[in-house]
Amino acid sequence: MNKFLFSTFLAVLAVPAFAQEDSVTTEHRPNEHTVACLEAPTRDCAFTAALQTVIGEEFGIERSKVLIGVARAMIDTGQRDQAIQTLMLALDEARSVRLTLVTQEKITEIAPLLARAGDVAGGLALAGELQNDGIKDVVLTEIAEEAIDAGQLADARVALGQMSNQSKAFWREMSLLARAPKAALQAVDLAPMDAKVRALSNPGQQYLGLVQLAIVAGQKGMPGERNVYLTQADELFLSIIGITSRAEAAANRARAMFDAGMDDAFIRESYDLALLHGGRLRGNTAMADFARKVGPIEAARGDVETALSRLEYFTEVDAKAQYLSDLRASSNQSIFAAEVRELMAEVDELQGAYERDIVRLTLLEGALFNTDLYLARQIVEAMEDDDNQALALALMAPLLE
């Protein structure tokens, strides 16, 4: 986005909503700015239309929501400094509502994005304002993930060290280490983690711990240690009792290897083990949980049809949308897009425009994940609320030129 234009918008947005003459709209339907942009969308008009919508919005909570979307798109298009400014403006808008719940909810979105934009310290400081320990822990894990993705292992560990539930922090660190740059992993000592894993009394947890240790050892360039851990995990698997428990353990192993980007042979072997035990599951709840773990593996490996067939285990429309949004179709994207459009017809049957838009935003994440501009545009055009359409249009901006 043009820096001069962005600075102009910042100046306008800094003026309280009640002082903006003739700028407030009370009609919550797509406005002329987003509609005009969607006729021939470009990146600049997507940002501009979203910010025009913010200027015309009466409520701070809605202004904050759209600004967060704009900031996220700015990060994705390399405008990190502008993104940080926009996030702080979004925080100001959230605080202007003077409702603690509103501010706390927006902090859960803003803090991880600050970390993604390169301001991990700012994200951690903001997370420190959260009053609910469980919610705060979730945000801290998201900050840690952003730090790892940026290759900042030390920052990730700082975030995890601030979690109130150190057991969850340990497991999150294990999974994140598998994604860390190999250079950063050279300083990681496996011995303390090994000791914690072997002290676990639950066979399923210890099994997953050994698998995670194997992955990290492999990423560190220690194939011998990796193979020893996998052998020990295979031996321990026999101690896991129950169809559901074994299926869960096998699926967790496959997903851990997939998320870590292990060699295809390891992923394939673990996936086959998961299918063997997952095929014995009964009941939609168990099958849906299994699908969430293996579906993304199938889609990424080119078996989109099998991944999509697992939709039958989800009954609620929003659960179906969330499952689809997690699938990255490496091939047969037309089949994936057709499934999304079919679900959009189900969304149309939901009561309440806002409720329908929430599900559409989830489906949009799937379209963005698959870099499917045509599908994303269709979803944005279907939005019924002006702020939601502005948010969706901003999120689509990185796919535009």
Solvent accessible surface area in square Angstrom, and as a share of the most:
residue,aa,sasa,rsa
1,M,29,0.13
2,N,87,0.45
3,K,153,0.65
4,F,163,0.68
5,L,63,0.31
6,F,6,0.03
7,S,62,0.40
8,T,60,0.35
9,F,13,0.05
10,L,39,0.19
11,A,67,0.52
12,V,52,0.30
13,L,5,0.02
14,A,72,0.56
15,V,60,0.35
16,P,70,0.44
17,A,22,0.17
18,F,183,0.76
19,A,51,0.39
20,Q,21,0.09
21,E,157,0.71
22,D,152,0.79
23,S,29,0.18
24,V,61,0.35
25,T,48,0.28
26,T,101,0.59
27,E,90,0.41
28,H,80,0.36
29,R,142,0.52
30,P,42,0.27
31,N,25,0.13
32,E,122,0.55
33,H,62,0.28
34,T,0,0.00
35,V,68,0.39
36,A,60,0.47
37,C,8,0.05
38,L,11,0.05
39,E,132,0.59
40,A,76,0.59
41,P,23,0.14
42,T,61,0.35
43,R,74,0.27
44,D,78,0.41
45,C,36,0.22
46,A,0,0.00
47,F,0,0.00
48,T,35,0.20
49,A,4,0.03
50,A,0,0.00
51,L,1,0.01
52,Q,61,0.27
53,T,6,0.03
54,V,0,0.00
55,I,24,0.12
56,G,12,0.11
57,E,1,0.01
58,E,71,0.32
59,F,104,0.43
60,G,13,0.12
61,I,66,0.34
62,E,32,0.14
63,R,4,0.01
64,S,0,0.00
65,K,25,0.11
66,V,1,0.00
67,L,1,0.00
68,I,9,0.05
69,G,2,0.02
70,V,0,0.00
71,A,0,0.00
72,R,60,0.22
73,A,1,0.01
74,M,0,0.00
75,I,13,0.07
76,D,79,0.41
77,T,32,0.18
78,G,61,0.59
79,Q,30,0.13
80,R,116,0.42
81,D,111,0.57
82,Q,15,0.07
83,A,0,0.00
84,I,44,0.22
85,Q,84,0.37
86,T,1,0.01
87,L,0,0.00
88,M,82,0.36
89,L,23,0.12
90,A,0,0.00
91,L,6,0.03
92,D,83,0.43
93,E,19,0.09
94,A,0,0.00
95,R,97,0.35
96,S,66,0.43
97,V,43,0.25
98,R,211,0.77
99,L,105,0.52
100,T,77,0.44
101,L,154,0.77
102,V,21,0.12
103,T,17,0.10
104,Q,29,0.13
105,E,83,0.37
106,K,11,0.05
107,I,0,0.00
108,T,34,0.20
109,E,64,0.29
110,I,0,0.00
111,A,0,0.00
112,P,12,0.08
113,L,12,0.06
114,L,3,0.02
115,A,3,0.03
116,R,82,0.30
117,A,5,0.04
118,G,44,0.43
119,D,47,0.24
120,V,11,0.06
121,A,75,0.58
122,G,21,0.20
123,G,0,0.00
124,L,23,0.11
125,A,71,0.55
126,L,11,0.05
127,A,0,0.00
128,G,46,0.44
129,E,74,0.33
130,L,11,0.05
131,Q,133,0.59
132,N,82,0.42
133,D,87,0.45
134,G,46,0.44
135,I,85,0.43
136,K,44,0.19
137,D,11,0.06
138,V,86,0.49
139,V,2,0.01
140,L,0,0.00
141,T,19,0.11
142,E,64,0.29
143,I,0,0.00
144,A,0,0.00
145,E,43,0.19
146,E,25,0.11
147,A,0,0.00
148,I,3,0.02
149,D,95,0.49
150,A,59,0.46
151,G,32,0.31
152,Q,70,0.31
153,L,21,0.10
154,A,75,0.58
155,D,49,0.25
156,A,1,0.01
157,R,95,0.35
158,V,75,0.43
159,A,0,0.00
160,L,8,0.04
161,G,53,0.51
162,Q,87,0.39
163,M,9,0.04
164,S,74,0.47
165,N,57,0.29
166,Q,96,0.43
167,S,72,0.46
168,K,128,0.54
169,A,4,0.03
170,F,23,0.09
171,W,53,0.18
172,R,69,0.25
173,E,36,0.16
174,M,0,0.00
175,S,27,0.17
176,L,2,0.01
177,L,0,0.00
178,A,4,0.03
179,R,87,0.32
180,A,7,0.05
181,P,53,0.33
182,K,123,0.52
183,A,87,0.67
184,A,30,0.23
185,L,0,0.00
186,Q,107,0.48
187,A,95,0.74
188,V,7,0.04
189,D,87,0.45
190,L,16,0.08
191,A,65,0.50
192,P,73,0.46
193,M,13,0.06
194,D,25,0.13
195,A,61,0.47
196,K,115,0.49
197,V,0,0.00
198,R,110,0.40
199,A,83,0.65
200,L,46,0.23
201,S,112,0.72
202,N,75,0.39
203,P,50,0.32
204,G,23,0.22
205,Q,85,0.38
206,Q,34,0.15
207,Y,0,0.00
208,L,39,0.20
209,G,0,0.00
210,L,5,0.03
211,V,0,0.00
212,Q,14,0.06
213,L,0,0.00
214,A,0,0.00
215,I,1,0.00
216,V,0,0.00
217,A,0,0.00
218,G,18,0.18
219,Q,26,0.12
220,K,27,0.11
221,G,57,0.55
222,M,55,0.25
223,P,73,0.46
224,G,44,0.42
225,E,78,0.35
226,R,44,0.16
227,N,72,0.37
228,V,82,0.47
229,Y,21,0.08
230,L,16,0.08
231,T,74,0.43
232,Q,56,0.25
233,A,0,0.00
234,D,71,0.37
235,E,113,0.51
236,L,33,0.16
237,F,15,0.06
238,L,128,0.64
239,S,54,0.35
240,I,5,0.03
241,I,141,0.71
242,G,40,0.38
243,I,99,0.50
244,T,83,0.48
245,S,50,0.32
246,R,61,0.22
247,A,1,0.01
248,E,89,0.40
249,A,7,0.05
250,A,0,0.00
251,A,1,0.00
252,N,36,0.18
253,R,9,0.03
254,A,0,0.00
255,R,64,0.23
256,A,14,0.11
257,M,0,0.00
258,F,52,0.22
259,D,72,0.37
260,A,11,0.09
261,G,58,0.56
262,M,17,0.08
263,D,95,0.49
264,D,88,0.45
265,A,77,0.60
266,F,39,0.16
267,I,14,0.07
268,R,106,0.39
269,E,107,0.48
270,S,1,0.01
271,Y,12,0.05
272,D,63,0.33
273,L,45,0.22
274,A,0,0.00
275,L,65,0.32
276,L,100,0.50
277,H,13,0.06
278,G,2,0.02
279,G,52,0.50
280,R,113,0.41
281,L,10,0.05
282,R,189,0.69
283,G,49,0.47
284,N,75,0.38
285,T,109,0.63
286,A,24,0.19
287,M,23,0.10
288,A,6,0.05
289,D,62,0.32
290,F,8,0.03
291,A,0,0.00
292,R,109,0.40
293,K,48,0.20
294,V,0,0.00
295,G,0,0.00
296,P,6,0.04
297,I,0,0.00
298,E,2,0.01
299,A,1,0.00
300,A,32,0.25
301,R,79,0.29
302,G,25,0.24
303,D,62,0.32
304,V,1,0.00
305,E,109,0.49
306,T,45,0.26
307,A,0,0.00
308,L,11,0.06
309,S,62,0.40
310,R,23,0.08
311,L,18,0.09
312,E,122,0.55
313,Y,49,0.19
314,F,9,0.04
315,T,103,0.60
316,E,110,0.49
317,V,22,0.13
318,D,87,0.45
319,A,28,0.22
320,K,37,0.15
321,A,0,0.00
322,Q,92,0.41
323,Y,5,0.02
324,L,1,0.00
325,S,9,0.06
326,D,63,0.33
327,L,1,0.00
328,R,101,0.37
329,A,1,0.01
330,S,74,0.48
331,S,49,0.32
332,N,71,0.36
333,Q,65,0.29
334,S,86,0.55
335,I,59,0.30
336,F,2,0.01
337,A,4,0.03
338,A,56,0.43
339,E,47,0.21
340,V,1,0.01
341,R,83,0.30
342,E,110,0.49
343,L,7,0.04
344,M,27,0.12
345,A,60,0.46
346,E,64,0.29
347,V,0,0.00
348,D,84,0.43
349,E,143,0.64
350,L,54,0.27
351,Q,165,0.73
352,G,34,0.32
353,A,39,0.31
354,Y,101,0.38
355,E,96,0.43
356,R,44,0.16
357,D,0,0.00
358,I,78,0.40
359,V,8,0.05
360,R,9,0.03
361,L,26,0.13
362,T,30,0.17
363,L,1,0.01
364,L,0,0.00
365,E,57,0.25
366,G,1,0.01
367,A,0,0.00
368,L,26,0.13
369,F,87,0.36
370,N,1,0.00
371,T,85,0.49
372,D,25,0.13
373,L,68,0.34
374,Y,145,0.55
375,L,0,0.00
376,A,0,0.00
377,R,73,0.27
378,Q,54,0.24
379,I,0,0.00
380,V,0,0.00
381,E,84,0.38
382,A,34,0.27
383,M,5,0.02
384,E,54,0.24
385,D,16,0.08
386,D,2,0.01
387,D,0,0.00
388,N,0,0.00
389,Q,4,0.02
390,A,0,0.00
391,L,20,0.10
392,A,0,0.00
393,L,0,0.00
394,A,0,0.00
395,L,14,0.07
396,M,0,0.00
397,A,0,0.00
398,P,35,0.22
399,L,45,0.22
400,L,7,0.04
401,E,183,0.82
